[in-house]
Amino acid sequence: MNRRTSYKLKQLGIIIVIWLIIGFFIPLYDRLALFTTNAVTPLPKYTIAEAVAINMGAAFIGALLGGSLLVFYVNVKFRDRSYGYTIVTVILSFLVVVTIVNIVLRLFAVPSDPLRILKNCMIWGVVVGITQLFLQINNKFGQGVFWNILRGKYNTPKEESRIFMFLDLNSSTTIAEKLGAKKYHAFLKDIFTDITNPILDNKGEIYQYVGDEVIVAWKYNDGIQNSKCVQCFFDIKYHLQQLNNKYIRQYGLAPSFKAGIHCGKVVAGEVGIIKRDITYSGDVLNTTSRIQDMCKEFNEEVIVSGDLAACLRLADNFAAQTLGSIKLKGKQQEMLLIALKWIGVE
């Protein structure tokens, strides 16, 4: 199972758990409401245990159907659409799911009350809308970032070991002049969409988009494992090569990248008031950017630092060429740089 599917299944699992909890509390609220003068008359043979079982059963079916629809279809098929567009699609889908749930409940001869059905439809309509909103916010911030902000993980800055890759589009200025501003933006949007899956499959996190550059981050152990931080670049390269015909047909050219990769300690912390985000600071990022700049000078597509190379167990698919100890721009000390090439079967 690739990481994309695993992440989507995790999202679906969270939705199921939350909806089950909501399904548990709805009949408890109804039970309390029975003691008010405005309460709806309970159904014959009403018991709290039966009500909980019915509501949680309906919540589970709804979460399984509706949650799967949101995670695996709506937020994939309509990821470039506005929230307003997706919410209309979600509402229509919700009505279909509610119909299916009610049919299932009737098959099990579960008693129904029109007022309660209407009330539950209103409640679950709000729940579905909020669920979709949170899914889109999570996609906006990136995997795990929104959750880290909610639980305040980085309210206090923390030092972490991270690996960074600065991925830069080759000949970006020339391409921008050729395509024009609007078409160049569409070109970048397509590229960033197409390289997302290879990044996720190699346990990378998209830290930032900076113009035509993508900064990818790894937790240290994730990036070192099976040299995923390096493998990621070549998976991106191979994936884009498979899409060459698409890019040539639409834009008249095929994209390619160069990359610098480095590791070290950074400080991760939450910044901002109006727009909050989690950022990394430290010399590692500046150094990685400088390493990426050396790709053009040495005419190499991937250069890693000697510090990172010493920690990697490069498979036979990679060929390493030592470029020597280089004094990077703005640095006092020289750094060993190593160029990597893919020699495996593509």
RAZI-V895186 format. One record per pair of residues at least 6 apart in sequence whose ideal C-beta (glycine too) atoms are under 7 Angstrom apart, sorted by sequence separation. I is the first residue (numbers start at 1). J is the second residue. If there is no record, write none. Layout:
BEGIN
i=I j=J
i=I j=J
END
This chain:
BEGIN
i=33 j=39
i=148 j=154
i=222 j=228
i=223 j=229
i=247 j=253
i=248 j=254
i=270 j=276
i=271 j=277
i=295 j=301
i=314 j=320
i=78 j=85
i=105 j=112
i=199 j=206
i=208 j=215
i=247 j=254
i=327 j=334
i=328 j=335
i=34 j=42
i=78 j=86
i=138 j=146
i=176 j=184
i=179 j=187
i=206 j=214
i=207 j=215
i=247 j=255
i=270 j=278
i=271 j=279
i=295 j=303
i=326 j=334
i=137 j=146
i=175 j=184
i=207 j=216
i=294 j=303
i=325 j=334
i=326 j=335
i=196 j=206
i=206 j=216
i=207 j=217
i=218 j=228
i=244 j=254
i=268 j=278
i=269 j=279
i=325 j=335
i=78 j=89
i=205 j=216
i=218 j=229
i=309 j=320
i=325 j=336
i=326 j=337
i=74 j=86
i=204 j=216
i=205 j=217
i=268 j=280
i=291 j=303
i=204 j=217
i=205 j=218
i=204 j=218
i=266 j=280
i=267 j=281
i=291 j=305
i=323 j=337
i=74 j=89
i=203 j=218
i=240 j=255
i=266 j=281
i=267 j=282
i=323 j=338
i=74 j=90
i=216 j=232
i=266 j=282
i=322 j=338
i=323 j=339
i=31 j=48
i=192 j=209
i=199 j=216
i=265 j=282
i=321 j=338
i=264 j=282
i=266 j=284
i=320 j=338
i=321 j=339
i=203 j=222
i=265 j=284
i=70 j=90
i=264 j=284
i=320 j=340
i=27 j=48
i=30 j=51
i=236 j=257
i=192 j=214
i=262 j=284
i=318 j=340
i=319 j=341
i=98 j=121
i=318 j=341
i=27 j=51
i=69 j=93
i=188 j=212
i=318 j=342
i=319 j=343
i=27 j=52
i=203 j=228
i=262 j=287
i=298 j=323
i=317 j=342
i=318 j=343
i=202 j=228
i=233 j=259
i=262 j=288
i=317 j=343
i=66 j=93
i=261 j=288
i=317 j=344
i=24 j=52
i=27 j=55
i=66 j=94
i=204 j=232
i=260 j=288
i=26 j=55
i=202 j=231
i=260 j=289
i=262 j=291
i=306 j=335
i=309 j=338
i=202 j=232
i=305 j=335
i=306 j=336
i=66 j=97
i=94 j=125
i=230 j=261
i=260 j=291
i=306 j=337
i=23 j=55
i=24 j=56
i=65 j=97
i=229 j=261
i=260 j=292
i=294 j=326
i=305 j=337
i=306 j=338
i=23 j=56
i=199 j=232
i=202 j=235
i=259 j=292
i=94 j=128
i=198 j=232
i=201 j=235
i=258 j=292
i=303 j=337
i=304 j=338
i=23 j=58
i=62 j=97
i=65 j=100
i=260 j=295
i=303 j=338
i=20 j=56
i=23 j=59
i=303 j=339
i=304 j=340
i=22 j=59
i=198 j=235
i=258 j=295
i=302 j=339
i=90 j=128
i=198 j=236
i=258 j=296
i=290 j=328
i=302 j=340
i=20 j=59
i=62 j=101
i=90 j=129
i=290 j=329
i=300 j=339
i=19 j=59
i=20 j=60
i=61 j=101
i=172 j=212
i=290 j=330
i=195 j=236
i=198 j=239
i=261 j=302
i=287 j=328
i=290 j=331
i=298 j=339
i=87 j=129
i=90 j=132
i=19 j=62
i=58 j=101
i=61 j=104
i=169 j=212
i=220 j=263
i=258 j=301
i=259 j=302
i=260 j=303
i=261 j=304
i=262 j=305
i=294 j=337
i=16 j=60
i=19 j=63
i=168 j=212
i=195 j=239
i=263 j=307
i=87 j=132
i=168 j=213
i=194 j=239
i=263 j=308
i=86 j=132
i=167 j=213
i=194 j=240
i=262 j=308
i=291 j=337
i=16 j=63
i=58 j=105
i=166 j=213
i=167 j=214
i=261 j=308
i=15 j=63
i=16 j=64
i=263 j=311
i=166 j=215
i=167 j=216
i=194 j=243
i=83 j=133
i=16 j=67
i=164 j=215
i=165 j=216
i=15 j=67
i=83 j=136
i=164 j=217
i=12 j=67
i=162 j=217
i=163 j=218
i=12 j=68
i=54 j=110
i=162 j=218
i=162 j=219
i=163 j=220
i=162 j=220
i=12 j=71
i=161 j=220
i=11 j=71
i=75 j=135
i=163 j=223
i=70 j=131
i=62 j=124
i=66 j=128
i=70 j=132
i=143 j=205
i=8 j=71
i=142 j=205
i=217 j=280
i=8 j=72
i=75 j=139
i=142 j=206
i=165 j=229
i=187 j=251
i=191 j=255
i=70 j=135
i=163 j=229
i=165 j=232
i=43 j=111
i=165 j=233
i=233 j=302
i=43 j=113
i=179 j=251
i=230 j=302
i=207 j=280
i=230 j=304
i=40 j=115
i=40 j=116
i=175 j=253
i=230 j=312
i=227 j=312
i=169 j=255
i=170 j=256
i=227 j=313
i=170 j=257
i=224 j=311
i=227 j=314
i=169 j=257
i=170 j=258
i=224 j=312
i=227 j=315
i=230 j=318
i=168 j=257
i=167 j=257
i=168 j=258
i=167 j=259
i=166 j=259
i=26 j=120
i=165 j=259
i=166 j=260
i=165 j=261
i=26 j=123
i=163 j=261
i=164 j=262
i=163 j=263
i=162 j=263
i=161 j=265
i=162 j=266
i=22 j=127
i=159 j=265
i=160 j=266
i=19 j=127
i=159 j=267
i=160 j=268
i=234 j=342
i=238 j=346
i=157 j=267
i=158 j=268
i=230 j=340
i=157 j=268
i=157 j=269
i=154 j=268
i=154 j=269
i=155 j=270
i=15 j=131
i=154 j=270
i=162 j=280
i=164 j=284
i=149 j=270
i=164 j=285
i=162 j=284
i=166 j=288
i=166 j=289
i=11 j=135
i=154 j=278
i=164 j=288
i=168 j=292
i=166 j=292
i=149 j=276
i=149 j=278
i=148 j=278
i=145 j=278
i=7 j=143
i=163 j=308
i=4 j=197
i=4 j=200
i=3 j=200
i=4 j=201
i=3 j=201
i=2 j=201
i=3 j=203
END
